[in-house]
Each structure stands twice: as C-alpha cells, then as structure tokens.
C-alpha cells in the first residue's frame, strides 16, 4: 500500500542519522529504544527546557551584535521555550528547546547535556545538522533565521552555528538520505569498530560487532553489553497470595500477613503461579513500564502473558512469518537447533557422568548430531533427535548421585503427563520454566513466540520459544535438576505423590525456582564471542541473532554449544 | 556498572519529607531515619536525581549523595553497633 502521507522526520532523528544511520532506522522505523544513563541524564537536564514558557531577559550587548549602532548597553531578548514546529514541504518536525528573538533576529537554541567539544566549527556534525534543521523550520514559518545556538549545559557555554550554504546543503541531503533509508526496508550496516558504539544505548540491540563478526569474521567483538542483569523476576506461587502496589514497591501478602516486597525498578517480570492474584494498580504500573506479567498453573503450565502493545518491529515479524512458510529455510534452522541440542546433551553426559557412561553412548549421540546435520526432511531430523535423546536419557540416571532419585528414574527415559517419578517431575517443571523464560525473551526482542520453524504451531503452544530453548534444555534445565538433586537442595520430602503422578510441594517449587534462577544468573564465556555473560543474557543475544538471521544480516543462526 | 550510594536528606517540611521518603523506598534500603543505601545503575541514579529535584524545595531542603564506588562483585563493609543492618541484594524474589 503506498504511503500517501509520509511521516515527518523529527530533527532529533536527523541528528541520530548523521551519528549512525543504523541507530536512526532502528529507533525511528523499528521502534527500538533503550534508555541508558546518557539518555536519562539528558532527560533530567532537559526537564526545565521542556516546560513551555515565555520570558524576556536582558542580555549584555556586545559591539558585534550591532556594529556602529548607538544602542543601550542592555536590551531585551525574548525567549520562548519548547516550540513545536513542522512543515510538510520540508518533511520535518521539531520541538525546539528555546527560540530567542532579538529584535528582528531569531535563533533556535538546543540544549546539550555535555561539555563543549573542542573541535573545528565548535560542535560535532550531528548537533549542527539538528539545529540547522530547526532553523530551516523557523525560516519556513517566515522568521529570518541564519544561525542557531548549541548550549552545552555541562560547561555552560554557548556555541553559535551559522547556517551557511554548506550546512544547509548537508542538512537537506541527510534528510533525503534518511527518508530513502527508512523506505528501503533494510537496516543500514553497523559501524565498523567505532568508538561511538561504546556509549550507544542501542548497542545491545544492534549488536554491531557481533553482526560484523558473524558476517565477515575478523577480530572478535568487543563486549558492548552488560554481563549481568539489573532486573530479576518476581515469582508468586504461595496459594492465596496477593500482590499489591505501594509506591514504587510490589508487596506480596498472604491474607493480611506481609510475605515480602520488591522494588518495581528491580523487577523484570511478574510470574504468577497457580491460585494467586495481583491488583489492578500492579497490572497498570507493570504495563506502563513494559514489564510482562506471566500467568502459569501451579505446575508451570503457561496460561498466558499480560503485556502492553506488541513490539513495533513489524518488519521482523513479517520476516518470521515468511520464513516459517518456507520449508527449506525451516529445515535449515531446525538442523542447527537439533545439532546444538545433541551436542550439548553429549557434553553434559561426558562432563558429569564420568566412567559410568560407555564410550559407545557418547559416540552414538555424536553420530546422531552428524546425521542431523545432513537430514533431508524434518521427519528424519526428528528421528535423529529421538535416537540421540534415547541414548542420553538412557544414561541420565548416571548423573544423579543421590538415592532414591536415581533408582526410581525411569531407564526408558523421559515420562510425562503426568511424570511418574521425582526426576521426571523436576525435568518437566524445569522445561516449563525455561519455555516461559524464552516466551518473554521472544517478546522482548519482537519475535512472535507462537510461530516456530521446527515445532509445529499448535493451539497454545509457544513453538518459537520451544525451538529456541532446545539447545538450552541440557545446559540450563537438565543440569539444574542434576545439581539441585546432587547438592541436596531438593530432597524426597519436596514431592507429593498422588495416583501415580509426582508433583513438587509449594516449598519444593520455591527451592527449585531458586536453583533455576541461580543457573540463569551464572556467567559463562560465550564460545563464539569470547566474553562473559549470564545465561539469561545469552538467551537475549541468541534471540537477537535469530532476528538478524531472519532479516538477512548474518548467514547462519547456530545456537550456543558448550565445550 | 552499578554503584553503591548513601543518600541522606534534610527536609524542612513534613509533607515533602513523606514524599521524599516514599520516593526513596523505590530506590534503596532504608537504613536509618533519613538514610538510605542504594545500589544503582548510572541510569537509575539519574532517574532518582531527576525525581528528587522535582520533590524538594531548593532553598530549604538538602539531599546528600555519598558515592561508595562500584558495587558489582565487591563487598562493602557496613559495621553497625546495636541493631544489625540486614544485608540486601538485588536478586530474584520467590514467594
């Protein structure tokens, strides 16, 4: 459908486009935004200039203001704050911090939080282009305007930017380029090894070095994303509990007894399990902050996610759907997924099973992985996955050091719906928690968790989340189960058995969630990128790399494998 | 990177005092009357500064931010005489 009314370009976006074309397109077209310290500090410093207002102030005149004129030493200058202007002819829109009117001269003033840079022309190009765009808007509204001011709050200095022919031409050509890039439907390539990326708030989304590394090889990426998280899930699973909001706190009550609290700022998602509830104030605040509320049964079955608006990155979802329709592409992604899963299963057995695991089993799983790599159909791929899985679970009991779990583990491998022994019960619960984690990761990144490439979409099944978690079943779920049992974090009294099915008690569930969260917070060295980050961060990076693959930026998507 | 901050305030009006107290509970641990310990990212620090700036009277009130440096992976010693200061960490909560 043709776009009859092309959107106006905000002058601020023009600044970003000159700084980095990819950044501008990510923010403006794909709706990606991530605040960081710089952007928040900027907003704080901007608070006073964003309030609309008008005042007249007196300024000392310098002779250069009016050469030769016989003027009083002080003269009034009118100042208007927060002026919003747009012009369809230019295709521009801007909210100008301050407009100064000195008799017949009009100047836009843009506030920058930092210090004045000591560079040629007094300021960097992105800022000069931005203030020039504001000047062009003032001109198009009939004000004589041939220069602007950049006010650097950090050093309290004003830099005058003349709108000479060169700057006006540059501004107009950048405006055209931005329009073209926005309409082209592809993301501009990342900057190469640029110092600009280090302070860019979008670096963890853009993944400039990782994208370049996976596309053209070369030097390994710098670590531009934080290794650990600053926010964490709040789980509420005690039957009858209620979550209320008190200021900036989420407080959990059981009837009138306060169980505990957590600062909303430190919450990444609220997980409500079983017969618990939360007040409307809690929902409203979490939705406002873009933090999801996940609803699960007490056994961990995903009932739904309460989330705000869907992610603005429509192009990504379109590519996801297109790819899911393409059998050949699906097979390729499915192969990568199965191979990584089998590789990780083999590593877990070999590392933790010691002498008890026959070499033939390890080799068998390796062969299954090699065969999976060459599978010609999804069905044969499933066969190889199954063969490897049977070998793996056939010897899984060897990893468990504690009776009575070991003896009761079904040598036939996994059983479920319902699980008939404690280990299978724990495994099922761990997989539920892992798939929940992947559902929220998919949503964060802008992927639809319900349409996968390997798992068929079925009512209520988050197929993409299941695809993406495959490689992490052994290293994040199975290993957590093994460790929780071997360390004695979970004991026989943490289960109840009813009519042949085994379930965790409330207390057992709490203990296992703690072990699971510890695992996700654990930092590992990324085998490809070579830097440390927590498993939870790994998940996000994986989902973003899948997006980059779907959008055609990198040639493969291979899930993480451990050595 | 996160930093540990001690935030202390002196607010001359009870209404503003309550507002500052309530706002601070969203950022850190209430240690003593008018004293909070906050473990904040740079971004959260600026959020806090922005919020407090809007709450206080700039001629009559005062807030001090005492920077104890990086908090990641480091332990800061806070000794107490009398009541023990409970240790609080940023971590998942399970109820």
HADDOCK unambig.tbl for C-alpha pairs under 7 A between the chains (distance, minus, plus):
assign (segid A and resid 36 and name CA) (segid B and resid 43 and name CA) 5.50 0.50 0.50
assign (segid A and resid 37 and name CA) (segid B and resid 42 and name CA) 5.16 0.50 0.50
assign (segid A and resid 37 and name CA) (segid B and resid 43 and name CA) 3.76 0.50 0.50
assign (segid A and resid 37 and name CA) (segid B and resid 46 and name CA) 6.88 0.50 0.50
assign (segid A and resid 40 and name CA) (segid B and resid 43 and name CA) 6.07 0.50 0.50
assign (segid A and resid 40 and name CA) (segid B and resid 46 and name CA) 6.19 0.50 0.50
assign (segid A and resid 40 and name CA) (segid B and resid 47 and name CA) 6.52 0.50 0.50
assign (segid A and resid 41 and name CA) (segid B and resid 46 and name CA) 5.47 0.50 0.50
assign (segid A and resid 44 and name CA) (segid B and resid 50 and name CA) 5.18 0.50 0.50
assign (segid A and resid 232 and name CA) (segid B and resid 91 and name CA) 6.07 0.50 0.50
assign (segid A and resid 232 and name CA) (segid B and resid 92 and name CA) 4.81 0.50 0.50
assign (segid A and resid 233 and name CA) (segid B and resid 92 and name CA) 5.26 0.50 0.50
assign (segid A and resid 233 and name CA) (segid B and resid 93 and name CA) 6.78 0.50 0.50
assign (segid A and resid 234 and name CA) (segid B and resid 92 and name CA) 5.90 0.50 0.50
assign (segid A and resid 234 and name CA) (segid B and resid 93 and name CA) 4.95 0.50 0.50
assign (segid A and resid 234 and name CA) (segid B and resid 94 and name CA) 6.06 0.50 0.50
assign (segid A and resid 235 and name CA) (segid B and resid 93 and name CA) 6.16 0.50 0.50
assign (segid A and resid 235 and name CA) (segid B and resid 94 and name CA) 4.65 0.50 0.50
assign (segid A and resid 235 and name CA) (segid B and resid 95 and name CA) 6.11 0.50 0.50
assign (segid A and resid 236 and name CA) (segid B and resid 94 and name CA) 6.05 0.50 0.50
assign (segid A and resid 236 and name CA) (segid B and resid 95 and name CA) 4.88 0.50 0.50
assign (segid A and resid 237 and name CA) (segid B and resid 95 and name CA) 6.04 0.50 0.50
assign (segid A and resid 238 and name CA) (segid B and resid 95 and name CA) 6.11 0.50 0.50
assign (segid A and resid 247 and name CA) (segid B and resid 22 and name CA) 6.57 0.50 0.50
assign (segid A and resid 248 and name CA) (segid B and resid 25 and name CA) 6.97 0.50 0.50
assign (segid A and resid 248 and name CA) (segid B and resid 26 and name CA) 4.61 0.50 0.50
assign (segid A and resid 249 and name CA) (segid B and resid 26 and name CA) 6.08 0.50 0.50
assign (segid A and resid 263 and name CA) (segid B and resid 26 and name CA) 5.51 0.50 0.50
assign (segid A and resid 265 and name CA) (segid B and resid 26 and name CA) 6.99 0.50 0.50
assign (segid A and resid 510 and name CA) (segid B and resid 94 and name CA) 6.43 0.50 0.50
